[in-house]
Amino acid sequence: NHLEHDTLRLSVQTADAAKQVEEIVELFSASAMQKHIDLTVTGVEQPQLMWLDQDKLEKAMYNLLSNALKFTPPSGEVSVEVARIDREEAARLFGKQPAEMIDDNYLCVKVRDTGIGIPDDRLTTIFDRFESSGMKGSSGIGLYLTRSLVELHHGHIKADNRGDEDNRNGARFTFILPMSSRSYTDLERTPLESPQSSIDEKSTMSEYVASLPEAGTSPESAPKVLVIDDDYEIVYYLQSILGPYYNVVVAFDA
């Protein structure tokens, strides 16, 4: 659709996924500390060089971590685990045959929390658009976007409950991304063009946004955007993205 082909076009290049995951987790450390949640990351000691769209990984991780911190009570734990797995392990994780997997190796990321978990009747629909998690607060739009980003990256994602794992309850989200260049098309290995084209009836929204004045140059002429969310991390994230192009007004209660 238009969103996936224009706004969410994949653009991969070689990058260290382990380093990026570690940096993203670090961004949430202050929030976790404020909520008295123990946030840890493992498996990032060794580089994980792969073909990666860093923007898509960042957004997927941001949504999963925001969700985990939202539903984890004080004194709880949120953990992120990074690993390189082979075709057979990837197939086993997602109930597929090895021949169905497009790559020999995958980056595997697990985000686990010690919240109340996911209701059984929501496990198959939690990634649907606007689907509520069944708990206080909604996580559906963020998880829907996360699944869209992972699948755009030719990966897979699933959600389940930890059960007796480590004798802790809570939710667990697992996603994998193919690592080699052959998993991506020539177009996907092409850097995104800098959108400097003139605006006409065929221009995409991303081109229009990129043509707006930088923050501080003419704020009175920039469109105004109202961002409302009860999670200040989400508000901050959206404000950081939209700030250079719009007058952003934020609120934490509708």
Phi and psi in degrees as GROMACS dihedral restraints (atoms count N, CA, C in turn):
[ dihedral_restraints ]
;  ai    aj    ak    al  type     phi  dphi    fc
    3     4     5     6     1   -60.7    20    10
    4     5     6     7     1   -40.6    20    10
    6     7     8     9     1   -60.6    20    10
    7     8     9    10     1   -47.3    20    10
    9    10    11    12     1   -72.6    20    10
   10    11    12    13     1   -35.7    20    10
   12    13    14    15     1   -81.9    20    10
   13    14    15    16     1   -22.9    20    10
   15    16    17    18     1  -111.1    20    10
   16    17    18    19     1   -66.3    20    10
   18    19    20    21     1   -66.1    20    10
   19    20    21    22     1   -37.3    20    10
   21    22    23    24     1  -111.1    20    10
   22    23    24    25     1    35.8    20    10
   24    25    26    27     1   -67.4    20    10
   25    26    27    28     1   133.4    20    10
   27    28    29    30     1   -76.3    20    10
   28    29    30    31     1   138.7    20    10
   30    31    32    33     1  -142.4    20    10
   31    32    33    34     1    98.4    20    10
   33    34    35    36     1   -99.4    20    10
   34    35    36    37     1   151.2    20    10
   36    37    38    39     1  -151.6    20    10
   37    38    39    40     1   167.9    20    10
   39    40    41    42     1   -70.7    20    10
   40    41    42    43     1   133.3    20    10
   42    43    44    45     1  -157.1    20    10
   43    44    45    46     1   162.1    20    10
   45    46    47    48     1   -93.5    20    10
   46    47    48    49     1   101.7    20    10
   48    49    50    51     1   -67.0    20    10
   49    50    51    52     1   -35.4    20    10
   51    52    53    54     1   -61.6    20    10
   52    53    54    55     1   -43.6    20    10
   54    55    56    57     1   -64.0    20    10
   55    56    57    58     1   -41.1    20    10
   57    58    59    60     1   -66.6    20    10
   58    59    60    61     1   -42.5    20    10
   60    61    62    63     1   -61.0    20    10
   61    62    63    64     1   -43.3    20    10
   63    64    65    66     1   -60.4    20    10
   64    65    66    67     1   -41.4    20    10
   66    67    68    69     1   -67.4    20    10
   67    68    69    70     1   -38.0    20    10
   69    70    71    72     1   -66.3    20    10
   70    71    72    73     1   -43.3    20    10
   72    73    74    75     1   -60.7    20    10
   73    74    75    76     1   -39.7    20    10
   75    76    77    78     1   -61.1    20    10
   76    77    78    79     1   -32.5    20    10
   78    79    80    81     1   -62.9    20    10
   79    80    81    82     1   -25.4    20    10
   81    82    83    84     1   -94.6    20    10
   82    83    84    85     1    -0.8    20    10
   84    85    86    87     1   -62.5    20    10
   85    86    87    88     1   -41.7    20    10
   87    88    89    90     1   -65.8    20    10
   88    89    90    91     1   -41.1    20    10
   90    91    92    93     1   -64.2    20    10
   91    92    93    94     1   -42.1    20    10
   93    94    95    96     1   -64.2    20    10
   94    95    96    97     1   -41.5    20    10
   96    97    98    99     1   -63.4    20    10
   97    98    99   100     1   -41.3    20    10
   99   100   101   102     1   -62.3    20    10
  100   101   102   103     1   -34.4    20    10
  102   103   104   105     1   -92.2    20    10
  103   104   105   106     1     5.7    20    10
  105   106   107   108     1    58.5    20    10
  106   107   108   109     1    43.3    20    10
  108   109   110   111     1  -112.4    20    10
  109   110   111   112     1   134.0    20    10
  111   112   113   114     1   -84.0    20    10
  112   113   114   115     1   108.0    20    10
  114   115   116   117     1  -104.8    20    10
  115   116   117   118     1   121.6    20    10
  117   118   119   120     1  -130.5    20    10
  118   119   120   121     1   157.0    20    10
  120   121   122   123     1  -137.3    20    10
  121   122   123   124     1   135.2    20    10
  123   124   125   126     1  -130.0    20    10
  124   125   126   127     1   159.5    20    10
  126   127   128   129     1    85.1    20    10
  127   128   129   130     1     9.6    20    10
  129   130   131   132     1  -105.6    20    10
  130   131   132   133     1     8.6    20    10
  132   133   134   135     1   -68.8    20    10
  133   134   135   136     1   -34.3    20    10
  135   136   137   138     1  -104.0    20    10
  136   137   138   139     1   139.5    20    10
  138   139   140   141     1   -59.4    20    10
  139   140   141   142     1   146.9    20    10
  141   142   143   144     1  -122.5    20    10
  142   143   144   145     1    82.8    20    10
  144   145   146   147     1   -76.0    20    10
  145   146   147   148     1   131.6    20    10
  147   148   149   150     1  -160.5    20    10
  148   149   150   151     1   172.0    20    10
  150   151   152   153     1   -85.3    20    10
  151   152   153   154     1   121.9    20    10
  153   154   155   156     1  -147.5    20    10
  154   155   156   157     1   139.7    20    10
  156   157   158   159     1   -94.6    20    10
  157   158   159   160     1   100.5    20    10
  159   160   161   162     1   -63.2    20    10
  160   161   162   163     1   -32.8    20    10
  162   163   164   165     1   -64.3    20    10
  163   164   165   166     1   -41.3    20    10
  165   166   167   168     1   -69.3    20    10
  166   167   168   169     1   -40.9    20    10
  168   169   170   171     1   -63.3    20    10
  169   170   171   172     1   -42.2    20    10
  171   172   173   174     1   -59.7    20    10
  172   173   174   175     1   -47.2    20    10
  174   175   176   177     1   -66.2    20    10
  175   176   177   178     1   -40.5    20    10
  177   178   179   180     1   -63.5    20    10
  178   179   180   181     1   -46.4    20    10
  180   181   182   183     1   -64.9    20    10
  181   182   183   184     1   -40.3    20    10
  183   184   185   186     1   -60.0    20    10
  184   185   186   187     1   -45.5    20    10
  186   187   188   189     1   -64.9    20    10
  187   188   189   190     1   -42.5    20    10
  189   190   191   192     1   -66.5    20    10
  190   191   192   193     1   -41.7    20    10
  192   193   194   195     1   -70.5    20    10
  193   194   195   196     1   -39.6    20    10
  195   196   197   198     1   -59.6    20    10
  196   197   198   199     1   -43.2    20    10
  198   199   200   201     1   -64.6    20    10
  199   200   201   202     1   -44.6    20    10
  201   202   203   204     1   -62.8    20    10
  202   203   204   205     1   -43.8    20    10
  204   205   206   207     1   -68.8    20    10
  205   206   207   208     1   -33.2    20    10
  207   208   209   210     1   -64.5    20    10
  208   209   210   211     1   -39.5    20    10
  210   211   212   213     1  -101.3    20    10
  211   212   213   214     1     8.5    20    10
  213   214   215   216     1  -101.5    20    10
  214   215   216   217     1   126.4    20    10
  216   217   218   219     1   -74.1    20    10
  217   218   219   220     1   164.0    20    10
  219   220   221   222     1   -53.6    20    10
  220   221   222   223     1   145.6    20    10
  222   223   224   225     1    71.4    20    10
  223   224   225   226     1     9.9    20    10
  225   226   227   228     1   -87.8    20    10
  226   227   228   229     1  -173.2    20    10
  228   229   230   231     1  -133.0    20    10
  229   230   231   232     1   142.8    20    10
  231   232   233   234     1  -128.6    20    10
  232   233   234   235     1   126.5    20    10
  234   235   236   237     1  -126.6    20    10
  235   236   237   238     1   144.6    20    10
  237   238   239   240     1  -121.1    20    10
  238   239   240   241     1   130.4    20    10
  240   241   242   243     1  -124.5    20    10
  241   242   243   244     1   131.1    20    10
  243   244   245   246     1  -116.7    20    10
  244   245   246   247     1   135.6    20    10
  246   247   248   249     1  -153.3    20    10
  247   248   249   250     1   156.1    20    10
  249   250   251   252     1  -100.9    20    10
  250   251   252   253     1   124.6    20    10
  252   253   254   255     1  -124.4    20    10
  253   254   255   256     1   157.1    20    10
  255   256   257   258     1   -91.0    20    10
  256   257   258   259     1   179.2    20    10
  258   259   260   261     1   -57.8    20    10
  259   260   261   262     1   -43.9    20    10
  261   262   263   264     1   -64.6    20    10
  262   263   264   265     1   -43.8    20    10
  264   265   266   267     1   -66.7    20    10
  265   266   267   268     1   -38.8    20    10
  267   268   269   270     1   -63.1    20    10
  268   269   270   271     1   -42.8    20    10
  270   271   272   273     1   -63.9    20    10
  271   272   273   274     1   -41.5    20    10
  273   274   275   276     1   -64.1    20    10
  274   275   276   277     1   -40.9    20    10
  276   277   278   279     1   -59.8    20    10
  277   278   279   280     1   -35.0    20    10
  279   280   281   282     1  -112.6    20    10
  280   281   282   283     1    17.0    20    10
  282   283   284   285     1    63.0    20    10
  283   284   285   286     1    38.3    20    10
  285   286   287   288     1  -120.5    20    10
  286   287   288   289     1   169.9    20    10
  288   289   290   291     1   -86.4    20    10
  289   290   291   292     1   145.3    20    10
  291   292   293   294     1   -52.0    20    10
  292   293   294   295     1   -35.1    20    10
  294   295   296   297     1   -65.3    20    10
  295   296   297   298     1   -19.2    20    10
  297   298   299   300     1   -80.0    20    10
  298   299   300   301     1   -15.4    20    10
  300   301   302   303     1   -85.8    20    10
  301   302   303   304     1   136.0    20    10
  303   304   305   306     1   -85.3    20    10
  304   305   306   307     1   -11.2    20    10
  306   307   308   309     1  -130.9    20    10
  307   308   309   310     1   159.9    20    10
  309   310   311   312     1   -81.0    20    10
  310   311   312   313     1   -26.4    20    10
  312   313   314   315     1  -137.6    20    10
  313   314   315   316     1   146.4    20    10
  315   316   317   318     1  -133.3    20    10
  316   317   318   319     1   146.7    20    10
  318   319   320   321     1   -82.5    20    10
  319   320   321   322     1   126.8    20    10
  321   322   323   324     1  -115.1    20    10
  322   323   324   325     1   125.9    20    10
  324   325   326   327     1  -123.8    20    10
  325   326   327   328     1   129.5    20    10
  327   328   329   330     1  -119.4    20    10
  328   329   330   331     1   130.4    20    10
  330   331   332   333     1  -116.9    20    10
  331   332   333   334     1   116.1    20    10
  333   334   335   336     1  -122.1    20    10
  334   335   336   337     1   145.5    20    10
  336   337   338   339     1  -133.9    20    10
  337   338   339   340     1   173.3    20    10
  339   340   341   342     1  -116.6    20    10
  340   341   342   343     1    37.7    20    10
  342   343   344   345     1   -79.8    20    10
  343   344   345   346     1  -160.7    20    10
  345   346   347   348     1   -83.3    20    10
  346   347   348   349     1    -1.9    20    10
  348   349   350   351     1    85.9    20    10
  349   350   351   352     1  -173.1    20    10
  351   352   353   354     1  -109.1    20    10
  352   353   354   355     1   126.5    20    10
  354   355   356   357     1   -55.2    20    10
  355   356   357   358     1   141.5    20    10
  357   358   359   360     1   -55.8    20    10
  358   359   360   361     1   -36.1    20    10
  360   361   362   363     1   -78.7    20    10
  361   362   363   364     1     1.0    20    10
  363   364   365   366     1  -111.0    20    10
  364   365   366   367     1    -6.5    20    10
  366   367   368   369     1   -60.1    20    10
  367   368   369   370     1   -36.6    20    10
  369   370   371   372     1   -87.9    20    10
  370   371   372   373     1    -9.5    20    10
  372   373   374   375     1  -121.4    20    10
  373   374   375   376     1     1.6    20    10
  375   376   377   378     1   -64.0    20    10
  376   377   378   379     1   -22.9    20    10
  378   379   380   381     1   -91.0    20    10
  379   380   381   382     1     0.9    20    10
  381   382   383   384     1   -73.1    20    10
  382   383   384   385     1   153.5    20    10
  384   385   386   387     1   -62.1    20    10
  385   386   387   388     1   130.1    20    10
  387   388   389   390     1    66.2    20    10
  388   389   390   391     1     9.1    20    10
  390   391   392   393     1   -73.0    20    10
  391   392   393   394     1   132.6    20    10
  393   394   395   396     1   -80.6    20    10
  394   395   396   397     1   151.8    20    10
  396   397   398   399     1   -73.8    20    10
  397   398   399   400     1   -12.0    20    10
  399   400   401   402     1    89.8    20    10
  400   401   402   403     1    -3.7    20    10
  402   403   404   405     1  -111.0    20    10
  403   404   405   406     1   173.9    20    10
  405   406   407   408     1   -61.9    20    10
  406   407   408   409     1   124.0    20    10
  408   409   410   411     1    97.0    20    10
  409   410   411   412     1   154.3    20    10
  411   412   413   414     1  -106.5    20    10
  412   413   414   415     1   140.2    20    10
  414   415   416   417     1  -123.8    20    10
  415   416   417   418     1     2.6    20    10
  417   418   419   420     1   -63.9    20    10
  418   419   420   421     1   -45.2    20    10
  420   421   422   423     1   -67.9    20    10
  421   422   423   424     1   -37.2    20    10
  423   424   425   426     1   -67.2    20    10
  424   425   426   427     1   -40.7    20    10
  426   427   428   429     1   -72.5    20    10
  427   428   429   430     1   -33.3    20    10
  429   430   431   432     1   -62.3    20    10
  430   431   432   433     1   -44.7    20    10
  432   433   434   435     1   -63.6    20    10
  433   434   435   436     1   -40.6    20    10
  435   436   437   438     1   -60.5    20    10
  436   437   438   439     1   -46.8    20    10
  438   439   440   441     1   -61.4    20    10
  439   440   441   442     1   -41.4    20    10
  441   442   443   444     1   -61.6    20    10
  442   443   444   445     1   -41.2    20    10
  444   445   446   447     1   -67.1    20    10
  445   446   447   448     1   -43.3    20    10
  447   448   449   450     1   -64.7    20    10
  448   449   450   451     1   -44.6    20    10
  450   451   452   453     1   -68.9    20    10
  451   452   453   454     1   -34.9    20    10
  453   454   455   456     1   -60.2    20    10
  454   455   456   457     1   -31.6    20    10
  456   457   458   459     1   -86.6    20    10
  457   458   459   460     1    14.7    20    10
  459   460   461   462     1    61.7    20    10
  460   461   462   463     1    30.1    20    10
  462   463   464   465     1  -109.1    20    10
  463   464   465   466     1  -171.1    20    10
  465   466   467   468     1  -136.1    20    10
  466   467   468   469     1   150.6    20    10
  468   469   470   471     1  -141.9    20    10
  469   470   471   472     1   147.5    20    10
  471   472   473   474     1  -147.2    20    10
  472   473   474   475     1   161.8    20    10
  474   475   476   477     1  -129.7    20    10
  475   476   477   478     1   141.6    20    10
  477   478   479   480     1  -154.7    20    10
  478   479   480   481     1  -178.2    20    10
  480   481   482   483     1  -103.4    20    10
  481   482   483   484     1   143.9    20    10
  483   484   485   486     1   -66.2    20    10
  484   485   486   487     1   -29.8    20    10
  486   487   488   489     1    62.2    20    10
  487   488   489   490     1  -125.1    20    10
  489   490   491   492     1   -91.0    20    10
  490   491   492   493     1     8.3    20    10
  492   493   494   495     1   -59.1    20    10
  493   494   495   496     1   123.4    20    10
  495   496   497   498     1    56.1    20    10
  496   497   498   499     1    21.7    20    10
  498   499   500   501     1    58.0    20    10
  499   500   501   502     1    27.8    20    10
  501   502   503   504     1  -125.5    20    10
  502   503   504   505     1   142.9    20    10
  504   505   506   507     1   -93.2    20    10
  505   506   507   508     1   172.1    20    10
  507   508   509   510     1   134.0    20    10
  508   509   510   511     1   179.1    20    10
  510   511   512   513     1   -92.5    20    10
  511   512   513   514     1   154.4    20    10
  513   514   515   516     1  -137.5    20    10
  514   515   516   517     1   126.2    20    10
  516   517   518   519     1  -113.8    20    10
  517   518   519   520     1   130.3    20    10
  519   520   521   522     1  -127.0    20    10
  520   521   522   523     1   128.2    20    10
  522   523   524   525     1  -135.9    20    10
  523   524   525   526     1   153.8    20    10
  525   526   527   528     1  -129.5    20    10
  526   527   528   529     1   147.7    20    10
  528   529   530   531     1  -131.7    20    10
  529   530   531   532     1   135.0    20    10
  531   532   533   534     1   -65.5    20    10
  532   533   534   535     1   146.2    20    10
  534   535   536   537     1  -102.7    20    10
  535   536   537   538     1   -26.8    20    10
  537   538   539   540     1   -91.2    20    10
  538   539   540   541     1   160.8    20    10
  540   541   542   543     1   -67.1    20    10
  541   542   543   544     1   -28.6    20    10
  543   544   545   546     1   -69.9    20    10
  544   545   546   547     1   -10.9    20    10
  546   547   548   549     1   -79.3    20    10
  547   548   549   550     1    -4.7    20    10
  549   550   551   552     1  -125.2    20    10
  550   551   552   553     1   148.8    20    10
  552   553   554   555     1   -76.7    20    10
  553   554   555   556     1   168.0    20    10
  555   556   557   558     1   -58.6    20    10
  556   557   558   559     1   -39.4    20    10
  558   559   560   561     1   -64.9    20    10
  559   560   561   562     1   -40.4    20    10
  561   562   563   564     1   -69.9    20    10
  562   563   564   565     1   -21.9    20    10
  564   565   566   567     1   -91.7    20    10
  565   566   567   568     1     6.4    20    10
  567   568   569   570     1   -96.9    20    10
  568   569   570   571     1   126.9    20    10
  570   571   572   573     1   -57.6    20    10
  571   572   573   574     1   145.5    20    10
  573   574   575   576     1   -62.5    20    10
  574   575   576   577     1   137.0    20    10
  576   577   578   579     1   -72.0    20    10
  577   578   579   580     1   146.3    20    10
  579   580   581   582     1   -70.6    20    10
  580   581   582   583     1   116.7    20    10
  582   583   584   585     1   -76.2    20    10
  583   584   585   586     1    84.1    20    10
  585   586   587   588     1  -109.3    20    10
  586   587   588   589     1     8.1    20    10
  588   589   590   591     1   -69.6    20    10
  589   590   591   592     1   157.7    20    10
  591   592   593   594     1   -71.2    20    10
  592   593   594   595     1   156.9    20    10
  594   595   596   597     1   -86.7    20    10
  595   596   597   598     1   126.6    20    10
  597   598   599   600     1  -145.0    20    10
  598   599   600   601     1  -171.7    20    10
  600   601   602   603     1   -67.1    20    10
  601   602   603   604     1   -14.7    20    10
  603   604   605   606     1   -99.2    20    10
  604   605   606   607     1    -1.3    20    10
  606   607   608   609     1   -71.9    20    10
  607   608   609   610     1   146.5    20    10
  609   610   611   612     1   -84.7    20    10
  610   611   612   613     1   164.4    20    10
  612   613   614   615     1   -61.6    20    10
  613   614   615   616     1   -36.6    20    10
  615   616   617   618     1   -63.6    20    10
  616   617   618   619     1   -35.6    20    10
  618   619   620   621     1   -67.4    20    10
  619   620   621   622     1   -39.3    20    10
  621   622   623   624     1   -65.3    20    10
  622   623   624   625     1   -45.3    20    10
  624   625   626   627     1   -60.4    20    10
  625   626   627   628     1   -42.8    20    10
  627   628   629   630     1   -66.4    20    10
  628   629   630   631     1   -19.6    20    10
  630   631   632   633     1   -88.0    20    10
  631   632   633   634     1    -7.7    20    10
  633   634   635   636     1   -70.0    20    10
  634   635   636   637     1   156.6    20    10
  636   637   638   639     1   -65.1    20    10
  637   638   639   640     1   150.7    20    10
  639   640   641   642     1   -66.5    20    10
  640   641   642   643     1   154.9    20    10
  642   643   644   645     1   -56.3    20    10
  643   644   645   646     1   133.5    20    10
  645   646   647   648     1    93.4    20    10
  646   647   648   649     1   -12.5    20    10
  648   649   650   651     1   -81.6    20    10
  649   650   651   652     1   -49.5    20    10
  651   652   653   654     1  -150.3    20    10
  652   653   654   655     1    65.4    20    10
  654   655   656   657     1   -59.4    20    10
  655   656   657   658     1   -28.8    20    10
  657   658   659   660     1   -67.6    20    10
  658   659   660   661     1   -22.9    20    10
  660   661   662   663     1   -97.1    20    10
  661   662   663   664     1    -9.1    20    10
  663   664   665   666     1   -78.3    20    10
  664   665   666   667     1   145.1    20    10
  666   667   668   669     1   -60.8    20    10
  667   668   669   670     1   152.8    20    10
  669   670   671   672     1  -100.6    20    10
  670   671   672   673     1   136.4    20    10
  672   673   674   675     1  -124.0    20    10
  673   674   675   676     1   130.5    20    10
  675   676   677   678     1  -100.1    20    10
  676   677   678   679     1   122.6    20    10
  678   679   680   681     1  -111.7    20    10
  679   680   681   682     1   122.7    20    10
  681   682   683   684     1  -126.3    20    10
  682   683   684   685     1   124.0    20    10
  684   685   686   687     1  -162.6    20    10
  685   686   687   688     1   145.2    20    10
  687   688   689   690     1   -83.4    20    10
  688   689   690   691     1    -0.8    20    10
  690   691   692   693     1  -105.6    20    10
  691   692   693   694     1   112.7    20    10
  693   694   695   696     1   -66.8    20    10
  694   695   696   697     1   -23.6    20    10
  696   697   698   699     1   -64.9    20    10
  697   698   699   700     1   -43.1    20    10
  699   700   701   702     1   -64.2    20    10
  700   701   702   703     1   -43.4    20    10
  702   703   704   705     1   -60.6    20    10
  703   704   705   706     1   -45.6    20    10
  705   706   707   708     1   -61.9    20    10
  706   707   708   709     1   -41.9    20    10
  708   709   710   711     1   -62.4    20    10
  709   710   711   712     1   -48.8    20    10
  711   712   713   714     1   -65.0    20    10
  712   713   714   715     1   -37.9    20    10
  714   715   716   717     1   -63.7    20    10
  715   716   717   718     1   -38.8    20    10
  717   718   719   720     1   -68.0    20    10
  718   719   720   721     1   -32.5    20    10
  720   721   722   723     1   -76.5    20    10
  721   722   723   724     1   -44.9    20    10
  723   724   725   726     1   -85.3    20    10
  724   725   726   727     1   -21.5    20    10
  726   727   728   729     1   -53.2    20    10
  727   728   729   730     1   -41.5    20    10
  729   730   731   732     1   -67.5    20    10
  730   731   732   733     1   -15.2    20    10
  732   733   734   735     1  -118.6    20    10
  733   734   735   736     1   -18.5    20    10
  735   736   737   738     1  -134.1    20    10
  736   737   738   739     1   161.4    20    10
  738   739   740   741     1   -80.3    20    10
  739   740   741   742     1   110.0    20    10
  741   742   743   744     1  -100.9    20    10
  742   743   744   745     1   123.4    20    10
  744   745   746   747     1  -111.1    20    10
  745   746   747   748     1   127.9    20    10
  747   748   749   750     1  -115.0    20    10
  748   749   750   751     1   151.2    20    10
  750   751   752   753     1  -149.0    20    10
  751   752   753   754     1   149.0    20    10
  753   754   755   756     1  -106.1    20    10
  754   755   756   757     1     4.3    20    10
  756   757   758   759     1  -150.5    20    10
  757   758   759   760     1   128.2    20    10
